Amino acid sequence: MLQTLSKLCLRQRNKLTNEGRFLRCFSTSESTVVPEEVKKFEKDIELWWEPNGVSKPLHTLNDIRVPFARDGILTSRTNSPVLLRNPLPLKGFKILDVGCGPGIYSEGLSRIGAEVTGIDASEQMIAVARSHASQNRSLKPIPNYLNSTIEDHVEQFAGYYDAVVCSEVLEHVEKKSVFVEKCVRSVKSGGSLFFTTINQTWAAWLIMLFFAENIARVVPRDRKSVV
């Protein structure tokens, strides 16, 4: 019976179109994915890995968020300042990047030794992430990218990771309490969680959305939302 359902599920997946529909088989969890938000990020997908292009802010953000996660993990787990001077301070640490997109954050963490698993609801984004990582010989180990949601992933990997990172994703999902709870379940006891997102204020909207998108034009339009 299970094999029959599995084959049926596979046939249904193959019938999916690019209209933003999502099918999750054998999952009883609530989905937090917003298909319209996923489609937004698939626009101009070939430009994500241009450091001086429309995604420059995300590439620049790595200068802040990679050390932020590194220092937080080492401080909470080892409290050893010596490791901070190690070129691969996160070697041996398993990190889950939720909503990894094209892998910009994942690759940053991988470069300092982390064993990164990146998950994203967009199959196209995962394809871009895998392609870029395969061409980057400086990544050891190469991040493992999966086309999955946190709701499905945690069913197999509860309490598995040393840390979970989730950067600029919360503003694009629904049922945020469910989303955060699934992230928490993915971490080992004593592990670390790192969420970064835009402040939910009018000042944030004015600076990060209106100014950045419409005046400075350093962020693609419709990529951010204050919700």
N, C-alpha and C positions, 0 to 999 in steps of 0.2 A: 504493500500500500504506500509506504513512504517513498519507494523508488518511483512509483507511478506519479505521485505528487511532485517529486523532484523533477521528473521529465516534463510534466505539465508546466511547472514553474519556469523551467528553462525555455520552453516554447513561448510562453507569454512574455518573458523578458526580451526575446528576440523580436517580438512584434511591436515593442515600444517604439514610438516615434520621437522626434525632437520637439514635441509640443509642450514639454515640461511635465509629463506624467511620470510618476514614480511607482514602482511595484516592489514591495519588500516581502519576501516569502518566509514563512515559518517564524514571523516576528509578531508577538502579541503586544509589543510596546507601543506607546503613543509616539507618532512621528512629530518632530519639531521642525521638519524641513518645510520651507516656503518655496514652492517651485518657481514662482516669479522672481524671487531673489537669486536663485541659482542661475536662471537665464540671464539676469543682469550681468553676472560676473563672467559669463561665457562670451560676452560681446568683446570684440577685438582681442580674442584669446591669444593670438600670436604676438601681442605686444607686452605680455606680462613680464617677460624676461629681458626687456630693454631697460637697463638701469637708469638711463637718462630720458626715458619716455614717460608715458602716462602713469606708469607704476613706480616712478621714482620715489614718492613718499614712502611706499612700503619697503623698498630697498634701503632707504635711509633709516627707517625705523629699526632695522636690524641692529644698527649701532647701539640702540638703547635696549631693545627687548632681549637680545641674545645674552648680554652681560647680566641683565635683570634676572633671567631664569637661571643662568649659571651660578651667580652669587647666592641666590635664594636656595637652590638645591644644595650647594656645598655647605652653606652656613647651617642649614637645618639637619643635614645628614652626617657631615664629617667635622664641621667647625675647624677645618685645617686651612690656614692661610697659605700653606705651601702648595696646595693643589691649585690655587688661583694662578700661580706662576707656571703651572704645567701647561704645555701647548695643547694637551688633550685632557683638560680637567674633568670632563664628563664621561670619560671612557668607562664603559661598564654600566652606565645608567640608561635605563629604558624609558624613553619619553614618547608620549602620544601627542601629536599635533592635530587637534580637532578643527576641521574646516581648513585644511592645509592649503587649499587652492593649488597654485602652480609649484608650491614647495619652497617659497622664498625663506620662510622662517625655518622649515625643516632642514634645509641645506645649511643654514647658519649654525644650527645646533649640531648637525652632523660633523661639521668642520672642526668642532672642538671635542670630538670623540663620542658623542651621544649615539645610542642605538635608537633611531627615530622611526616611528610608525606614523605616517600621515594618512588621515582619512578625510574624504570629502564626498558630498552627495552628487557632485558633478563628475560624470565619467570623462568628459572632455578635459576638465582640469587635471584629473589624475593622469590622463594620457600625456599632457604637457609636462607634468612633474616627473613622470618616469623617463620621458625622452630627455629632458634636460639633465637629470641626475646621471643617466647612462653615459652622457658625453663629458661629465666632469670627473676627471681622474683624481682630483684632490679630495673627493669624498670617500672616507674610509671609516666606518662602513657606509654604504649607500642606503639612504632612507628606503623603507618599505612602504609603498603607497598602495592604498586600498580604496576602491569605490564603495564606500559604506557610510552609514550614519552612526552617530554615537549610540543611539538606541539599540541598533543591531550589534554593534561592535562589543558593547559591554556584556552582552549575553554570553560571549565566549571568553572575554578577557577581563572579567571583574577582578579587582585587586591585583592586577598584573604589573602596572607601570610604577616606576619610581616618581614620575611627575607627569602631569597633563598640562599642556599649554593650549590656550584658546585666544587667538589675537584677532581683534576686529571682526568677530563673528556674532557675538551676542545680539547686536542690533539687527541682525538679519534672520533670526529664528523666531518661531512662536513657542508658546508654552515654556518660557525661560526657566521656570522653576524645575520642570522636568528635565530640560537640557542640562542644567547645572548639576542636578542630582545624579544623572548618568555619568557625567564627568567625574564626580566625586567617587562613584562606585568603581571607576576604572583604576583608581590609585591604590597602591599598597598602604597598609597601616603605617602612619608616620611619613607618608609621601607628601609631595608638594603640588599645588595647583596655582596656575598663573592665568588670570583673565585680564585682558586689556580691551577697553572699548571707549567710545566717545561718551563724555558726560551727558546726562540727559537734562540739559539746560538750554535756554535760549541763547546764552552766550556761546555755547558750543556750536549750536546751529549756525549762528552768525559767522563765527570764525572758521569752523571746520567745514561747513557745508556751503553757505552762500559765498563767502570770500574765496575759499579754496577752489570751488567748482566754477563760479561765475566770473570772478575778477582775476585771481592769480592763475586759474586754470591749471593747477598742479594736481588736481584730482578729477578723474572722469566723472561726468554728470551721472546722477542716479546711482552711484556706487555706495553712497552712505545714506544713513537715515537715522533720525533721532526718534526712537519709539518708546 
